[in-house]
Amino acid sequence: MERANAILANFHYTLTGDEIKNAISGIAKFIGLFLYEQARNVASNTLAFLVNFFLMLMVAYFLLIDGERLIAYISDLSPLPTDQERMLITKFKEMAGTILIVNGLVAVIQASLGGFFFWLFDFPSYFLLAVVMGLLAFIPIVGIGSLLVPMSIYLFLKDNIGLSIFFLIFYIIASGAEYIFKPKLVGQQVKMHPLLVFFAIIGGLKLFGILGIIYGPLVVTAFLTMADIYRANYQRFVESGPQ
């Protein structure tokens, strides 16, 4: 403290033991509250995940058993003719299946490339890292960055700068290619413009969270299908007016 005060005397300031004690107490209090808050969030999120996962399994089980009856009931309530109802349901199935297939394909490609580079640079447990990377690839926006960015920071701090920059560049290229080709692949399969698919995914994420990656394109599909049904079957009656 004497050495510190000798330097601080040039700035007309003197450091006391009480000030140091209060500063350390304030920092300890802040860290303690931060750790408590994080632990509480982890516990609540874990419980919410388990509850939601159980609900998902239960709903999926009953939908697999009684899904056809549910569709038939909804179709019976619908005012649309049967062929138009089938058209709408078919479009829904096509879009949902295409999104799952495209996301799965992108995840497999990213995980395979990541696993190859992990093996090439002699990472321990490279297969496990590749599996984790494939699962993270399903998460929109963050995706594989939640693994590669912390890994790049860790490698940089360990003075492995070249490898750190390599994985950061790999993440940027892989993410950029994903958001270019994913809407394009989905659009080609369901005959929808890639830009519309992109905005549908972004809008779905904004409204519904992570599940919006499926809900968004489904909402747009419903709108476009209903618009096609209207143009093909009802527009001429509306434009001709009452007879």
C-alpha atoms as one frame of an Amber mdcrd trajectory, in Angstrom:
protein
   0.000   0.000   0.000   2.921   2.311   0.724   4.271   1.734  -2.801   0.824
   2.330  -4.291   0.364   5.544  -2.285   3.819   6.747  -3.364   2.640   6.524
  -6.975  -0.875   7.866  -6.257   0.626  10.887  -4.411   1.399  12.323  -7.838
  -2.362  12.438  -8.435  -3.103  13.866  -4.942  -4.870  10.668  -3.885  -4.242
   8.348  -0.929  -5.429   4.748  -0.759  -6.650   3.410   2.595  -7.228  -0.069
   3.896 -10.957   0.547   4.285 -11.268   1.454   0.610  -9.552  -1.772  -0.421
 -11.758  -3.809   1.929 -14.922  -2.151   0.602 -13.837  -2.697  -3.004 -13.109
  -6.393  -2.401 -16.410  -6.807  -0.548 -18.292  -5.151  -3.422 -16.608  -7.378
  -6.009 -17.266 -10.504  -3.921 -20.916  -9.510  -3.510 -21.297  -8.909  -7.248
 -19.668 -12.243  -8.136 -21.765 -14.089  -5.556 -25.019 -12.607  -6.857 -23.985
 -13.332 -10.454 -23.185 -16.991  -9.675 -26.437 -17.355  -7.743 -28.431 -15.924
 -10.638 -26.707 -18.209 -13.143 -27.258 -21.276 -10.955 -30.942 -20.375 -10.598
 -31.283 -19.930 -14.368 -29.592 -23.259 -15.046 -31.875 -25.040 -12.577 -35.053
 -23.438 -13.950 -34.047 -24.013 -17.578 -33.187 -27.642 -16.865 -36.574 -28.212
 -15.238 -38.366 -26.442 -18.105 -36.461 -28.545 -20.646 -37.404 -31.797 -18.903
 -41.074 -30.791 -18.638 -41.245 -29.658 -22.267 -39.433 -32.787 -23.431 -41.933
 -34.985 -21.575 -44.852 -33.024 -23.059 -43.335 -33.352 -26.529 -43.047 -37.137
 -26.158 -46.620 -37.411 -24.896 -48.039 -35.248 -27.707 -45.980 -37.067 -30.345
 -47.189 -40.434 -29.017 -50.876 -39.523 -29.250 -50.438 -37.790 -32.614 -48.867
 -40.940 -34.040 -51.811 -42.988 -32.776 -54.712 -40.601 -33.465 -53.189 -38.196
 -35.987 -55.370 -39.389 -38.863 -58.535 -39.002 -36.773 -57.499 -35.464 -35.820
 -56.897 -34.526 -39.461 -60.232 -36.038 -40.449 -62.013 -34.092 -37.686 -60.406
 -30.790 -38.720 -61.198 -31.497 -42.377 -64.816 -32.186 -41.474 -65.051 -28.771
 -39.773 -63.383 -26.977 -42.674 -65.685 -25.174 -45.151 -63.311 -25.988 -48.022
 -64.037 -28.796 -50.494 -62.212 -32.070 -49.944 -59.735 -31.646 -52.805 -58.686
 -28.216 -51.514 -58.261 -29.554 -47.985 -56.029 -32.335 -49.325 -54.023 -29.767
 -51.275 -53.458 -27.702 -48.110 -52.480 -30.735 -46.011 -50.129 -32.008 -48.745
 -48.392 -28.620 -48.921 -47.964 -28.643 -45.142 -46.420 -32.115 -45.198 -44.116
 -31.222 -48.085 -42.836 -28.072 -46.378 -42.341 -29.703 -42.948 -40.591 -32.720
 -44.457 -38.374 -30.562 -46.669 -37.287 -28.348 -43.769 -36.371 -31.353 -41.618
 -34.499 -33.068 -44.455 -32.581 -29.926 -45.472 -31.648 -29.107 -41.868 -30.567
 -32.689 -41.288 -28.487 -32.692 -44.481 -26.774 -29.410 -43.560 -26.095 -30.696
 -40.030 -24.528 -33.923 -41.376 -22.313 -31.997 -43.816 -21.124 -29.535 -41.162
 -20.535 -32.299 -38.615 -18.613 -34.397 -41.163 -16.358 -31.491 -42.134 -15.845
 -30.541 -38.500 -15.081 -34.135 -37.534 -12.577 -34.401 -40.368 -10.726 -31.263
 -39.239 -10.811 -32.376 -35.595  -9.276 -35.689 -36.650  -6.778 -33.990 -38.957
  -5.482 -31.714 -36.196  -5.412 -34.583 -33.688  -8.131 -33.380 -31.323  -9.014
 -35.791 -28.522 -12.550 -37.228 -28.777 -12.919 -35.857 -32.310 -15.940 -38.104
 -32.991 -17.778 -36.796 -29.918 -17.008 -33.213 -30.961 -18.407 -33.950 -34.430
 -21.634 -35.363 -32.937 -22.048 -32.318 -30.679 -21.409 -30.059 -33.665 -24.097
 -31.871 -35.681 -26.654 -31.411 -32.899 -25.777 -27.735 -32.507 -26.195 -27.230
 -36.263 -29.980 -27.551 -35.797 -29.999 -24.416 -33.603 -30.681 -21.387 -35.825
 -28.449 -18.296 -35.877 -26.036 -19.575 -33.180 -25.589 -23.072 -34.591 -22.065
 -24.488 -34.718 -20.720 -21.131 -33.523 -21.589 -22.099 -29.947 -18.835 -24.727
 -30.249 -16.339 -23.238 -32.700 -16.176 -19.675 -31.316 -15.297 -20.712 -27.709
 -12.884 -23.276 -29.172 -11.177 -20.571 -31.231 -10.879 -18.325 -28.167  -9.410
 -21.198 -26.132  -6.872 -22.032 -28.849  -5.925 -18.348 -29.119  -5.315 -18.138
 -25.371  -3.177 -21.297 -25.619  -0.995 -19.482 -28.231  -2.252 -21.726 -31.042
  -3.169 -18.679 -33.117  -3.084 -20.344 -36.551  -5.545 -23.090 -35.563  -7.735
 -20.541 -33.792  -8.003 -18.401 -36.930  -8.633 -21.514 -39.068 -11.657 -22.650
 -37.037 -13.017 -19.106 -36.897 -12.792 -18.831 -40.694 -14.351 -22.291 -41.038
 -17.296 -21.168 -38.870 -17.805 -17.984 -40.916 -17.712 -19.856 -44.244 -19.938
 -22.724 -43.033 -22.528 -20.353 -41.529 -22.556 -18.121 -44.598 -22.997 -21.091
 -46.922 -25.773 -22.455 -44.692 -27.870 -19.293 -44.868 -27.331 -19.038 -48.612
 -28.032 -22.633 -49.636 -30.614 -23.664 -47.029 -33.375 -21.277 -48.240 -32.418
 -22.101 -51.829 -32.737 -25.871 -51.284 -36.048 -25.497 -49.451 -37.360 -23.138
 -52.133 -36.443 -25.557 -54.933 -38.199 -28.457 -53.249 -41.454 -26.625 -52.492
 -41.277 -24.229 -55.480 -40.987 -21.087 -53.342 -38.615 -18.162 -53.852 -35.488
 -18.525 -51.645 -35.821 -14.934 -50.365 -39.374 -15.668 -49.221 -38.158 -18.802
 -47.422 -35.389 -16.772 -45.748 -37.811 -14.109 -44.494 -40.248 -16.826 -43.390
 -37.519 -18.420 -41.243 -36.403 -15.075 -39.775 -39.995 -14.044 -39.042 -40.745
 -17.432 -37.513 -37.718 -17.162 -35.224 -38.841 -13.698 -34.143 -42.375 -14.836
 -33.274 -41.989 -18.452 -32.136 -38.353 -18.799 -31.059 -36.318 -21.801 -32.172
 -39.402 -23.667 -33.464 -40.045 -20.756 -35.799 -37.602 -22.338 -38.225 -40.504
 -24.735 -38.997 -43.533 -22.608 -38.071 -42.522 -19.615 -40.212 -42.358 -21.465
 -43.543 -45.544 -23.368 -42.644 -47.452 -20.100 -42.127 -46.181 -18.772 -45.460
 -47.070 -22.079 -47.128 -50.617 -21.867 -45.752 -50.974 -18.304 -47.040 -49.654
 -19.091 -50.526 -51.771 -22.246 -50.801 -54.929 -20.402 -49.743 -54.069 -17.652
 -52.226 -53.740 -20.263 -55.016 -57.070 -21.819 -54.014 -58.723 -18.401 -54.048
 -57.333 -17.463 -57.456 -58.251 -20.815 -58.994 -61.755 -21.220 -57.549 -63.177
 -18.022 -56.062 -61.584 -14.940 -57.605 -63.794 -14.949 -60.693 -66.947 -15.030
 -58.537 -65.759 -12.082 -56.451 -64.740 -10.021 -59.455 -67.956 -10.708 -61.358
 -70.002  -9.389 -58.425 -73.516 -10.465 -57.380 -75.654 -11.869 -60.164
